[in-house]
């Protein structure tokens, strides 16, 4: 059962304000994944506290910092954009479903994943540093 849209809208808006483009359907994800040149970051957003405390602030800080950044950044919301999230997860073989999570692709290949256990318990600043290190290698 999806979360009420009025509840998740501010959380969606935070990811979009950071620079992510929303993908709400499986077709939108397939089109995004189909861009096989350059780098793409997929952020699976969620209502949990670690998304609010670490994932969204860390994403925003990493994307606004100087240095390398992905060519494209996307976000889908776990629990609401179920088909989109399922499609993203199809391209993360061997990675159990978790939210929030982030997947970095370079030239169509999965090169890094941050699962919930990598995000939970970190600060936004710590996550931003980790993302910047991933960007430095993949972008």
SVG drawing of the C-alpha trace seen along z (x, -y; Angstrom):
<svg xmlns="http://www.w3.org/2000/svg" viewBox="-3 -23 42 35">
<polyline fill="none" stroke="black" stroke-width="0.4" points="0.0,0.0 1.6,-3.3 2.2,-6.1 -0.1,-9.1 1.3,-11.3 0.9,-14.4 3.2,-12.8 6.0,-11.8 5.8,-14.9 8.3,-17.0 10.7,-14.0 10.4,-13.8 11.0,-17.5 14.1,-17.4 15.7,-14.8 14.6,-16.8 16.0,-20.1 19.3,-18.3 19.4,-17.7 17.7,-14.3 15.1,-13.7 12.1,-11.7 11.4,-8.4 7.9,-7.2 7.4,-4.3 9.2,-1.2 9.3,-2.7 11.0,-5.8 13.6,-3.7 14.2,-1.6 14.7,-4.7 17.2,-6.1 19.1,-2.8 19.1,-2.6 21.5,-5.6 24.6,-3.5 27.3,-6.2 28.5,-8.3 27.5,-8.0 24.2,-7.7 23.2,-7.6 19.9,-6.1 18.6,-7.0 15.8,-4.9 14.3,-7.4 12.2,-6.4 10.3,-7.7 12.7,-6.2 14.8,-8.3 18.1,-7.4 16.8,-8.8 15.9,-12.0 19.0,-12.3 21.6,-11.0 20.6,-10.0 18.8,-13.1 21.1,-15.6 24.2,-13.6 23.0,-13.5 22.4,-17.2 25.7,-18.0 27.6,-15.7 25.9,-17.0 26.4,-20.7 30.1,-20.2 32.9,-21.0 34.4,-18.1 33.1,-15.3 29.5,-14.4 27.3,-12.0 26.1,-13.0 22.6,-12.0 20.9,-11.6 17.5,-9.9 15.2,-9.2 12.3,-6.9 10.3,-6.5 10.1,-3.1 6.6,-2.2 5.1,-4.5 6.9,-4.2 6.9,-0.4 7.3,0.5 10.1,-2.0 11.9,-0.8 11.5,2.9 13.0,2.0 16.0,0.3 16.6,3.3 16.5,5.6 19.8,3.9 21.4,4.5 22.0,8.3 22.9,9.9 22.0,6.8 19.0,7.4 16.2,4.8 16.7,2.0 15.7,-1.6 17.1,-4.0 19.8,-2.9 21.9,-4.3 23.3,-2.6 26.0,-4.1 26.3,-3.1 29.2,-3.9 28.6,-3.2 25.7,-1.0 27.6,1.1 26.8,1.1 30.0,-0.1 28.9,-1.0 25.9,-0.4 25.1,-2.0 22.6,0.1 20.5,-0.9 23.1,0.6 25.8,-1.7 23.6,-4.8 22.0,-4.1 24.0,-5.6 26.0,-8.0 25.6,-11.8 24.7,-13.6 28.3,-14.9 29.8,-11.4 27.5,-10.1 28.4,-13.1 32.1,-12.3 31.4,-8.7 29.4,-9.7 32.1,-12.1 34.7,-9.3 32.4,-7.2 31.9,-10.1 35.7,-10.6 36.1,-7.0 33.0,-6.6 32.4,-10.0"/>
</svg>
